[in-house]
């Protein structure tokens, strides 16, 4: 009955049931509402696709699923790398969900911001090789996800742009967004880009080093797999220790100041002037539709 359904162990980790005599396919899929994950056990590479229409905005539910999916892959011996992309055409991720930051309680803001921190800490500190296959627009939090990966490949389409454009909405990218950005593009580019809230078309993003390469859209996943194979040709432990050494200072800084960062976010986002500019932005988005 109902009880046995609730108490069953999760399907994750069990091979799919197949008729006897057929070889088991070395692929395992687990899917939540907003994120599809498929692990190819023979290559050790997982494909993670965002599928939260219309624009893969980073809602509390999305962020929670993202962190859980990463944790599952991280704990899976068969998985060595993950390619992160979108199942929605023309959009990688539009960034943080503004409805989570507008007209909600202090408790909600705290829970939401903790989930944003958790997602970044998991992705930025991941032992796996992480490749972003950016197949559409990638502003703000979408850009942060790409910046947190080991390698970024973007579809060669000048209509697709990427950047931390928080300043345009009257909000400020937190210090750990900034640190991640500086580590990719350098102090001067980051300083100008963050003050102006710049979004860069794909060719400009490549020129600034914000993405590592551009490929035609239809070749994006093929290229991501080739890059992944190149990274996985090395012994994992040497790469993992090097990555940890390179990223440790930035990670430690947030981990040491998580509670202060949450308090700062709550104080900032609940200011009437900020709430007003978020409401205006949401109105503008409604009109665009």
Backbone as numpy.savetxt, mean C-alpha at the origin, in Angstrom:
# Nx Ny Nz CAx CAy CAz Cx Cy Cz
-24.34 -28.02 11.28 -25.16 -26.82 11.28 -24.31 -25.58 11.28
-24.92 -24.52 11.77 -24.27 -23.22 11.77 -22.98 -23.25 12.58
-23.03 -23.96 13.70 -21.88 -23.99 14.60 -20.64 -24.52 13.91
-20.81 -25.63 13.18 -19.63 -26.24 12.57 -18.99 -25.30 11.56
-19.82 -24.46 10.92 -19.27 -23.49 9.96 -18.39 -22.48 10.67
-18.90 -22.01 11.83 -18.17 -20.97 12.55 -16.84 -21.49 13.10
-16.85 -22.76 13.48 -15.68 -23.25 14.20 -14.66 -23.93 13.30
-14.92 -23.96 12.02 -13.94 -24.58 11.13 -12.65 -23.77 11.10
-11.51 -24.45 10.99 -10.26 -23.68 10.85 -10.30 -22.91 9.53
-9.59 -21.78 9.46 -9.62 -21.02 8.22 -9.02 -21.83 7.06
-9.49 -21.56 5.87 -9.05 -22.32 4.69 -7.59 -22.03 4.35
-7.10 -20.87 4.82 -5.71 -20.52 4.56 -4.79 -21.65 5.04
-3.88 -22.07 4.20 -2.92 -23.07 4.63 -3.33 -24.48 4.25
-4.60 -24.66 3.85 -5.00 -26.01 3.43 -4.96 -26.07 1.91
-4.43 -27.17 1.35 -4.44 -27.28 -0.10 -5.88 -27.40 -0.60
-6.17 -26.92 -1.82 -7.52 -27.04 -2.34 -7.89 -28.51 -2.54
-9.15 -28.84 -2.31 -9.59 -30.22 -2.54 -9.74 -30.44 -4.04
-9.15 -31.49 -4.54 -9.29 -31.77 -5.96 -9.55 -33.26 -6.14
-10.15 -33.62 -7.27 -10.39 -35.04 -7.50 -9.08 -35.81 -7.46
-9.15 -37.05 -6.99 -7.94 -37.87 -6.91 -7.34 -38.05 -8.30
-6.01 -38.13 -8.33 -5.36 -38.38 -9.61 -4.94 -37.10 -10.32
-5.54 -35.96 -9.95 -5.11 -34.70 -10.59 -3.98 -34.10 -9.77
-2.95 -33.55 -10.43 -1.89 -32.92 -9.64 -2.43 -31.67 -8.96
-1.93 -31.40 -7.77 -2.38 -30.19 -7.06 -1.76 -28.96 -7.73
-2.56 -27.96 -8.01 -1.99 -26.73 -8.57 -1.25 -26.01 -7.45
-0.06 -25.49 -7.76 0.70 -24.87 -6.68 0.27 -23.42 -6.45
-1.04 -23.15 -6.58 -1.51 -21.79 -6.32 -2.50 -21.82 -5.18
-2.41 -20.82 -4.33 -3.37 -20.72 -3.25 -3.94 -19.33 -3.27
-5.23 -19.24 -3.21 -5.85 -17.91 -3.20 -6.56 -17.71 -1.89
-6.46 -16.50 -1.37 -7.37 -16.15 -0.29 -7.82 -14.75 -0.59
-9.07 -14.50 -0.37 -9.61 -13.24 -0.81 -10.48 -12.67 0.28
-10.32 -11.38 0.52 -11.21 -10.70 1.44 -12.16 -9.87 0.58
-12.87 -8.96 1.23 -13.80 -8.13 0.46 -13.08 -7.18 -0.47
-11.94 -6.67 -0.02 -11.31 -5.56 -0.71 -9.95 -5.87 -1.32
-9.41 -7.03 -0.98 -8.08 -7.38 -1.48 -8.06 -8.85 -1.90
-7.57 -9.09 -3.12 -7.42 -10.47 -3.59 -5.95 -10.86 -3.47
-5.69 -12.03 -2.94 -4.30 -12.49 -2.87 -4.21 -13.89 -3.46
-3.24 -14.06 -4.32 -2.99 -15.40 -4.87 -1.50 -15.70 -4.75
-1.20 -16.80 -4.11 0.20 -17.19 -3.92 0.55 -18.34 -4.85
1.59 -18.15 -5.64 2.10 -19.22 -6.49 3.23 -19.89 -5.71
2.94 -21.10 -5.25 3.90 -21.75 -4.35 5.18 -22.18 -5.06
5.11 -22.43 -6.36 6.33 -22.87 -7.03 7.32 -21.71 -7.20
6.81 -20.50 -7.43 7.73 -19.35 -7.56 7.94 -18.64 -6.23
7.05 -18.88 -5.27 7.16 -18.19 -3.98 6.69 -16.74 -4.04
5.95 -16.41 -5.11 5.51 -15.02 -5.30 4.00 -14.90 -5.16
3.56 -13.94 -4.36 2.13 -13.67 -4.21 1.77 -12.44 -5.03
0.56 -12.44 -5.55 0.02 -11.27 -6.24 -1.07 -10.71 -5.35
-0.95 -9.43 -4.98 -1.96 -8.81 -4.15 -2.64 -7.71 -4.97
-3.95 -7.85 -5.17 -4.68 -6.88 -5.99 -5.73 -6.16 -5.16
-5.69 -4.83 -5.21 -6.69 -4.03 -4.52 -7.97 -4.04 -5.34
-9.10 -4.38 -4.69 -10.37 -4.33 -5.44 -11.46 -3.76 -4.55
-11.33 -2.46 -4.32 -12.31 -1.76 -3.50 -12.83 -0.55 -4.28
-13.79 -0.82 -5.21 -14.27 0.26 -6.07 -14.92 1.37 -5.25
-14.98 2.59 -5.77 -14.51 2.96 -7.11 -13.01 3.24 -7.21
-12.34 3.62 -6.10 -10.96 4.11 -6.24 -9.96 3.50 -5.25
-10.28 2.32 -4.69 -9.37 1.69 -3.72 -8.95 2.64 -2.61
-9.93 3.40 -2.06 -9.53 4.31 -0.99 -9.25 3.51 0.28
-8.30 4.02 1.06 -7.80 3.30 2.23 -8.71 3.55 3.42
-9.80 2.82 3.44 -10.75 2.89 4.57 -10.20 2.05 5.71
-10.85 2.13 6.87 -10.42 1.32 8.01 -10.48 -0.17 7.65
-11.56 -0.59 6.99 -11.69 -2.00 6.60 -10.58 -2.41 5.63
-10.32 -1.56 4.66 -9.28 -1.85 3.66 -7.92 -2.00 4.34
-7.58 -1.05 5.19 -6.28 -1.06 5.88 -6.13 -2.31 6.74
-7.21 -2.69 7.41 -7.18 -3.88 8.27 -6.94 -5.13 7.44
-7.67 -5.25 6.33 -7.48 -6.40 5.43 -6.06 -6.44 4.86
-5.55 -5.28 4.51 -4.21 -5.19 3.94 -3.18 -5.71 4.94
-3.27 -5.25 6.18 -2.32 -5.69 7.21 -2.43 -7.18 7.47
-3.67 -7.70 7.52 -3.87 -9.13 7.77 -3.31 -9.96 6.61
-3.56 -9.51 5.38 -3.05 -10.23 4.21 -1.52 -10.27 4.21
-0.91 -9.13 4.53 0.57 -9.09 4.59 1.10 -10.02 5.66
0.42 -10.02 6.81 0.86 -10.87 7.92 0.78 -12.35 7.53
-0.31 -12.72 6.87 -0.46 -14.12 6.42 0.68 -14.52 5.49
0.99 -13.63 4.54 2.06 -13.94 3.58 3.41 -13.98 4.29
3.61 -13.05 5.18 4.87 -12.96 5.93 5.11 -14.26 6.71
4.03 -14.82 7.25 4.15 -16.04 8.08 4.13 -17.31 7.25
3.97 -17.18 5.95 3.88 -18.37 5.09 5.26 -18.69 4.53
5.76 -19.84 4.89 7.10 -20.24 4.47 7.26 -20.25 2.96
6.16 -20.54 2.26 6.24 -20.67 0.80 6.38 -19.32 0.10
6.12 -18.23 0.83 6.09 -16.91 0.18 7.36 -16.10 0.42
7.98 -15.65 -0.67 9.21 -14.85 -0.56 9.04 -13.42 -1.08
8.02 -13.21 -1.91 7.84 -11.89 -2.49 6.40 -11.61 -2.80
6.04 -10.32 -2.88 4.66 -9.96 -3.20 4.64 -8.80 -4.20
3.84 -8.97 -5.25 3.61 -7.90 -6.22 2.28 -7.24 -5.86
2.32 -5.92 -5.66 1.13 -5.19 -5.23 0.60 -4.36 -6.40
-0.67 -4.57 -6.75 -1.25 -3.85 -7.89 -2.75 -3.64 -7.64
-3.43 -3.15 -8.67 -4.87 -2.87 -8.52 -5.67 -3.66 -9.53
-6.84 -4.12 -9.09 -7.76 -4.82 -10.00 -8.71 -3.83 -10.68
-8.58 -2.55 -10.32 -9.47 -1.53 -10.88 -8.71 -0.71 -11.93
-9.24 -0.63 -13.15 -8.52 0.09 -14.20 -8.30 1.55 -13.85
-7.14 2.08 -14.26 -6.81 3.52 -14.15 -6.55 4.04 -12.74
-6.69 3.15 -11.73 -6.43 3.65 -10.38 -5.66 2.61 -9.56
-4.55 3.03 -8.97 -3.81 2.15 -8.06 -4.48 2.26 -6.69
-4.39 3.44 -6.07 -5.19 3.73 -4.88 -5.25 5.24 -4.70
-6.44 5.72 -4.36 -6.62 7.17 -4.22 -6.15 7.68 -2.87
-5.65 6.78 -2.01 -5.14 7.22 -0.71 -6.17 7.11 0.40
-5.90 7.77 1.51 -6.73 7.63 2.70 -8.17 8.03 2.42
-9.09 7.28 2.99 -10.51 7.52 2.79 -10.94 8.73 3.63
-11.31 9.81 2.95 -11.62 11.06 3.65 -12.84 10.92 4.56
-13.77 10.03 4.19 -14.97 9.87 5.04 -14.59 9.34 6.43
-13.43 8.67 6.56 -12.98 8.17 7.87 -12.44 9.31 8.74
-12.19 10.48 8.11 -11.55 11.59 8.83 -12.48 12.78 8.99
-13.73 12.60 8.62 -14.66 13.73 8.59 -15.88 13.45 9.45
-16.11 14.29 10.46 -17.32 14.18 11.28 -17.44 12.92 12.10
-16.31 12.32 12.49 -16.34 11.10 13.31 -15.87 11.41 14.74
-15.94 10.39 15.60 -15.53 10.59 17.00 -14.01 10.52 17.14
-13.53 11.03 18.27 -12.09 10.96 18.59 -11.60 9.50 18.58
-12.45 8.61 19.12 -12.08 7.18 19.18 -11.91 6.63 17.77
-12.82 7.05 16.89 -12.73 6.56 15.51 -11.44 7.05 14.85
-11.11 8.32 15.04 -9.89 8.86 14.45 -8.66 8.09 14.94
-8.67 7.77 16.25 -7.54 7.03 16.83 -7.43 5.63 16.20
-8.56 4.96 16.08 -8.55 3.61 15.52 -8.10 3.64 14.06
-8.61 4.61 13.33 -8.26 4.74 11.91 -6.76 5.01 11.76
-6.24 5.94 12.54 -4.83 6.31 12.38 -3.90 5.18 12.79
-4.32 4.43 13.83 -3.52 3.27 14.23 -3.45 2.25 13.08
-4.55 2.10 12.36 -4.58 1.16 11.22 -3.68 1.64 10.07
-3.63 2.96 9.87 -2.73 3.51 8.84 -1.27 3.22 9.23
-0.94 3.48 10.48 0.42 3.20 10.98 0.78 1.73 10.82
-0.16 0.87 11.20 0.07 -0.58 11.17 0.36 -1.06 9.75
-0.44 -0.57 8.80 -0.26 -0.94 7.40 1.16 -0.57 6.94
1.58 0.66 7.26 2.91 1.13 6.83 4.03 0.34 7.50
3.90 0.14 8.81 4.96 -0.59 9.55 5.12 -2.00 8.95
4.01 -2.67 8.70 4.08 -4.02 8.13 4.72 -4.04 6.75
4.30 -3.10 5.91 4.80 -3.08 4.53 6.26 -2.62 4.48
6.57 -1.57 5.21 7.92 -0.99 5.14 8.96 -1.92 5.76
8.54 -2.71 6.75 9.50 -3.59 7.43 9.43 -5.03 6.92
8.65 -5.26 5.87 8.43 -6.64 5.41 9.73 -7.34 5.02
9.83 -8.61 5.41 10.96 -9.45 5.00 10.87 -9.88 3.55
9.66 -9.79 2.99 9.47 -10.22 1.61 9.99 -9.15 0.64
10.27 -9.56 -0.59 10.53 -8.58 -1.64 9.18 -7.99 -2.04
9.07 -6.67 -2.05 7.80 -6.03 -2.39 7.97 -5.18 -3.65
7.18 -5.50 -4.67 7.24 -4.77 -5.93 5.88 -4.13 -6.18
5.86 -2.81 -6.39 4.61 -2.12 -6.70 4.46 -2.05 -8.22
3.35 -2.58 -8.73 3.02 -2.48 -10.15 1.90 -1.45 -10.25
2.30 -0.19 -10.50 1.37 0.94 -10.38 0.64 1.13 -11.71
-0.61 0.66 -11.75 -1.35 0.64 -13.01 -2.42 1.72 -13.08
-2.17 2.84 -12.40 -3.14 3.93 -12.43 -2.71 5.04 -11.50
-3.61 5.99 -11.29 -3.32 7.14 -10.43 -2.99 6.67 -9.01
-2.04 7.39 -8.40 -1.56 6.95 -7.09 -1.22 8.13 -6.19
-2.24 8.93 -5.83 -1.98 10.08 -4.96 -1.89 9.68 -3.49
-1.28 10.56 -2.68 -1.31 10.51 -1.22 -0.99 9.11 -0.67
-1.95 8.49 0.05 -1.70 7.18 0.65 -1.37 6.11 -0.38
-1.87 6.26 -1.60 -1.51 5.32 -2.68 -0.04 5.43 -3.00
0.44 6.68 -3.01 1.87 6.93 -3.23 2.69 6.36 -2.07
2.18 6.50 -0.84 2.91 5.97 0.32 3.11 4.45 0.20
2.06 3.75 -0.25 2.18 2.29 -0.42 3.29 1.97 -1.42
3.28 2.69 -2.56 4.30 2.45 -3.58 5.70 2.78 -3.04
5.82 3.91 -2.33 7.12 4.32 -1.77 7.67 3.29 -0.78
6.76 2.57 -0.12 7.16 1.62 0.92 7.65 0.29 0.35
7.42 0.08 -0.95 7.89 -1.16 -1.59 9.37 -1.06 -1.92
9.97 -2.20 -2.29 11.38 -2.23 -2.65 11.62 -1.68 -4.05
10.61 -1.80 -4.91 10.79 -1.42 -6.31 9.45 -0.99 -6.86
9.48 0.04 -7.70 8.24 0.61 -8.26 8.27 0.61 -9.78
7.29 -0.02 -10.39 7.16 0.00 -11.85 5.81 0.65 -12.14
5.80 1.62 -13.05 4.56 2.33 -13.32 4.18 2.19 -14.79
2.88 2.14 -15.04 2.39 2.09 -16.42 2.74 3.41 -17.11
3.22 3.26 -18.34 3.74 4.39 -19.11 2.58 5.20 -19.69
1.87 5.89 -18.83 0.71 6.65 -19.28 0.75 8.02 -18.60
0.96 9.09 -19.38 1.07 10.42 -18.77 -0.18 10.86 -18.02
-1.31 10.15 -18.26 -2.56 10.47 -17.53 -2.50 9.97 -16.09
-1.63 9.00 -15.81 -1.51 8.47 -14.45 -0.48 9.31 -13.69
-0.87 9.77 -12.50 0.07 10.57 -11.72 0.24 9.99 -10.32
1.33 10.41 -9.69 1.69 9.88 -8.37 2.34 11.00 -7.55
2.10 11.01 -6.25 2.74 12.01 -5.39 2.02 12.10 -4.05
2.65 12.77 -3.12 2.02 13.03 -1.81 1.41 14.42 -1.88
0.13 14.49 -2.21 -0.53 15.77 -2.49 -1.35 16.31 -1.32
-1.03 15.83 -0.10 -1.80 16.23 1.09 -1.98 17.74 1.21
-0.92 18.50 0.92 -0.97 19.96 1.10 -2.11 20.60 0.31
-2.46 20.00 -0.83 -3.57 20.53 -1.64 -4.90 20.47 -0.89
-5.04 19.52 0.04 -6.29 19.38 0.80 -6.22 20.15 2.12
-5.11 20.85 2.33 -4.95 21.58 3.58 -4.54 20.67 4.73
-4.07 19.47 4.42 -3.57 18.60 5.49 -2.06 18.38 5.29
-1.42 17.84 6.30 0.04 17.74 6.28 0.44 16.26 6.28
1.34 15.89 5.39 1.85 14.51 5.40 2.64 14.30 6.69
2.34 13.25 7.45 3.05 13.00 8.72 4.55 12.79 8.50
5.33 12.89 9.59 6.79 12.81 9.48 7.25 11.51 8.84
6.51 10.42 9.09 6.98 9.13 8.54 6.63 8.97 7.06
5.59 9.65 6.59 5.36 9.75 5.13 6.57 10.49 4.53
6.88 11.62 5.17 7.98 12.48 4.69 9.30 11.71 4.66
9.61 11.00 5.75 10.87 10.23 5.81 10.95 9.21 4.69
9.84 8.52 4.45 9.80 7.49 3.40 10.05 8.13 2.04
9.45 9.30 1.83 9.57 10.04 0.58 11.01 10.52 0.36
11.59 11.13 1.41 12.97 11.63 1.34 13.92 10.48 0.99
13.69 9.31 1.59 14.57 8.17 1.33 14.52 7.70 -0.12
13.46 8.03 -0.83 13.35 7.64 -2.23 13.86 8.73 -3.17
13.43 9.98 -2.95 13.75 11.02 -3.94 14.77 12.06 -3.46
15.15 12.01 -2.18 16.10 13.00 -1.67 15.39 14.21 -1.07
16.14 14.94 -0.26 15.59 16.04 0.53 14.97 17.16 -0.33
15.69 17.63 -1.35 15.22 18.80 -2.09 13.94 18.53 -2.86
13.91 17.42 -3.60 12.71 17.08 -4.37 11.53 16.90 -3.41
11.77 16.20 -2.31 10.70 15.93 -1.33 10.18 17.23 -0.72
11.10 18.13 -0.39 10.70 19.38 0.26 9.77 20.19 -0.64
10.17 20.32 -1.89 9.36 21.09 -2.84 8.02 20.38 -3.10
8.11 19.08 -3.35 6.90 18.30 -3.68 5.88 18.32 -2.54
6.36 18.20 -1.30 5.45 18.15 -0.16 4.82 19.52 0.11
5.60 20.60 -0.05 5.03 21.93 0.19 3.97 22.28 -0.84
4.20 21.87 -2.10 3.26 22.19 -3.18 2.17 21.13 -3.33
2.32 19.99 -2.62 1.35 18.90 -2.78 1.33 18.41 -4.22
2.54 18.27 -4.81 2.63 17.96 -6.25 2.25 16.53 -6.60
1.54 16.40 -7.71 1.29 15.09 -8.32 2.05 15.08 -9.65
2.83 14.03 -9.87 3.67 13.97 -11.07 3.15 12.95 -12.07
3.00 13.34 -13.35 2.67 12.35 -14.38 3.80 11.32 -14.46
3.46 10.11 -14.91 4.43 8.99 -14.92 5.83 9.37 -15.45
5.96 10.05 -16.61 7.31 10.35 -17.10 8.13 11.23 -16.14
7.45 12.19 -15.51 8.11 13.08 -14.55 8.48 12.30 -13.27
7.60 11.40 -12.84 7.87 10.57 -11.66 9.13 9.73 -11.88
9.31 9.25 -13.11 10.51 8.47 -13.43 11.75 9.37 -13.36
11.64 10.58 -13.92 12.77 11.51 -13.95 13.24 11.87 -12.53
12.28 11.98 -11.62 12.62 12.37 -10.25 13.05 11.18 -9.39
12.92 9.95 -9.93 13.29 8.76 -9.16 12.19 8.29 -8.23
10.99 8.86 -8.40 9.85 8.46 -7.57 9.40 7.04 -7.95
9.54 6.70 -9.24 9.35 5.31 -9.67 10.64 4.85 -10.35
10.87 3.55 -10.38 12.13 3.01 -10.92 12.10 2.78 -12.42
10.92 2.44 -12.95 10.83 2.33 -14.41 9.40 2.41 -14.88
9.26 2.74 -16.18 7.95 2.81 -16.82 7.89 1.71 -17.88
6.75 1.05 -17.98 6.56 0.07 -19.06 5.14 0.23 -19.61
4.91 -0.19 -20.85 3.53 -0.13 -21.38 2.60 -0.91 -20.45
1.39 -0.39 -20.33 0.42 -0.93 -19.38 0.26 -2.45 -19.48
0.17 -2.93 -20.72 -0.09 -4.38 -20.90 1.12 -5.25 -20.52
2.29 -4.63 -20.33 3.50 -5.39 -19.96 3.82 -5.27 -18.46
2.96 -4.57 -17.74 3.28 -4.21 -16.35 3.53 -5.42 -15.45
2.60 -6.37 -15.47 2.72 -7.52 -14.57 3.85 -8.45 -14.99
4.03 -8.56 -16.29 5.13 -9.37 -16.83 6.47 -8.80 -16.34
6.59 -7.48 -16.42 7.82 -6.80 -15.98 8.01 -6.96 -14.48
6.91 -6.81 -13.73 6.99 -6.96 -12.26 7.48 -8.36 -11.89
7.02 -9.37 -12.62 7.45 -10.75 -12.35 8.93 -10.93 -12.67
9.39 -10.29 -13.75 10.80 -10.40 -14.14 11.70 -9.73 -13.09
11.28 -8.56 -12.63 12.04 -7.85 -11.59 12.07 -8.68 -10.30
10.92 -9.24 -9.97 10.82 -10.07 -8.77 11.80 -11.24 -8.84
11.85 -11.89 -10.00 12.75 -13.04 -10.17 14.20 -12.63 -9.95
14.54 -11.44 -10.44 15.89 -10.90 -10.29 16.23 -10.70 -8.80
15.29 -10.14 -8.05 15.51 -9.91 -6.61 15.56 -11.23 -5.85
14.74 -12.20 -6.28 14.68 -13.48 -5.55 15.85 -14.40 -5.90
16.65 -14.00 -6.89 17.83 -14.82 -7.25 18.90 -14.72 -6.16
18.77 -13.73 -5.28 19.74 -13.56 -4.20 19.31 -14.33 -2.95
20.29 -14.68 -2.08 19.90 -15.32 -0.82 19.04 -14.34 0.01
17.92 -14.84 0.51 16.99 -13.98 1.25 17.65 -13.26 2.43
18.44 -14.00 3.22 18.89 -13.43 4.50 19.76 -12.19 4.28
20.63 -12.21 3.29 21.52 -11.06 3.05 20.69 -9.84 2.65
19.72 -10.06 1.79 18.85 -8.97 1.34 18.00 -8.44 2.50
17.46 -9.36 3.29 16.59 -8.96 4.41 17.36 -8.13 5.45
18.56 -8.56 5.77 19.35 -7.83 6.78 19.72 -6.45 6.24
20.08 -6.40 4.95 20.41 -5.10 4.33 19.21 -4.17 4.35
18.05 -4.70 3.99 16.82 -3.88 3.96 16.53 -3.34 5.36
16.63 -4.21 6.34 16.35 -3.81 7.72 17.32 -2.72 8.17
18.59 -2.86 7.79 19.61 -1.88 8.15 19.29 -0.52 7.51
18.87 -0.54 6.25 18.58 0.69 5.51 17.33 1.40 6.06
16.37 0.62 6.55 15.07 1.19 6.91 14.83 1.36 8.40
15.74 0.82 9.20 15.51 0.73 10.64 15.26 2.09 11.31
16.05 3.10 10.97 15.94 4.40 11.65 14.56 5.01 11.46
14.05 4.91 10.23 12.73 5.48 9.91 11.62 4.70 10.64
11.72 3.38 10.64 10.73 2.55 11.33 10.75 2.81 12.84
11.96 2.82 13.41 12.10 3.01 14.86 11.49 4.33 15.30
11.62 5.35 14.44 11.13 6.67 14.80 9.61 6.66 14.97
8.90 5.97 14.07 7.45 5.91 14.26 7.10 4.99 15.43
7.74 3.83 15.49 7.42 2.87 16.56 7.60 3.52 17.94
8.64 4.34 18.09 8.90 5.02 19.37 7.88 6.13 19.66
7.27 6.67 18.60 6.37 7.83 18.81 4.95 7.57 18.32
4.53 6.32 18.31 3.21 5.99 17.76 2.08 6.72 18.45
2.09 6.70 19.80 0.98 7.30 20.54 0.94 8.82 20.34
2.11 9.44 20.35 2.17 10.90 20.10 1.64 11.22 18.71
2.01 10.37 17.74 1.59 10.58 16.35 0.06 10.47 16.23
-0.52 9.53 16.97 -1.98 9.38 16.96 -2.63 10.61 17.60
-2.09 11.05 18.73 -2.64 12.25 19.39 -2.55 13.46 18.48
-1.42 13.61 17.83 -1.22 14.74 16.93 -2.26 14.71 15.80
-2.46 13.51 15.24 -3.43 13.35 14.16 -4.84 13.73 14.63
-5.23 13.23 15.81 -6.58 13.52 16.33 -6.77 15.02 16.53
-5.78 15.66 17.16 -5.88 17.11 17.41 -5.98 17.89 16.10
-5.18 17.46 15.14 -5.13 18.16 13.87 -6.43 17.98 13.08
-6.84 16.72 12.95 -7.97 16.41 12.07 -9.29 16.91 12.67
-9.36 17.05 13.99 -10.63 17.48 14.59 -10.77 19.01 14.68
-9.75 19.74 14.24 -9.87 21.21 14.17 -10.98 21.58 13.20
-11.78 22.57 13.56 -12.90 22.96 12.71 -12.44 23.41 11.32
-11.32 24.13 11.26 -10.82 24.60 9.96 -10.46 23.43 9.04
-9.88 22.38 9.62 -9.50 21.19 8.83 -10.75 20.43 8.41
-11.69 20.26 9.35 -12.95 19.59 9.02 -13.66 20.33 7.88
-13.61 21.64 7.93 -14.26 22.45 6.90 -13.62 22.20 5.53
-12.28 22.19 5.48 -11.64 21.97 4.17 -11.87 20.54 3.66
-11.98 19.57 4.58 -12.29 18.20 4.15 -13.72 18.11 3.60
-14.65 18.81 4.27 -16.05 18.82 3.77 -16.13 19.46 2.40
-15.40 20.55 2.21 -15.39 21.22 0.90 -14.83 20.30 -0.18
-13.77 19.57 0.19 -13.15 18.65 -0.76 -14.12 17.53 -1.14
-14.86 17.01 -0.14 -15.84 15.95 -0.41 -16.97 16.46 -1.31
-17.39 17.70 -1.08 -18.42 18.31 -1.94 -17.94 18.40 -3.38
-16.67 18.83 -3.52 -16.07 18.97 -4.84 -16.04 17.61 -5.57
-15.70 16.56 -4.81 -15.65 15.21 -5.39 -17.05 14.77 -5.85
-18.06 15.09 -5.05 -19.45 14.72 -5.41 -19.86 15.38 -6.72
-19.48 16.65 -6.87 -19.83 17.39 -8.09 -19.15 16.80 -9.32
-17.93 16.30 -9.11 -17.16 15.72 -10.24 -17.84 14.49 -10.81
-18.54 13.76 -9.94 -19.10 12.46 -10.34 -20.09 12.60 -11.49
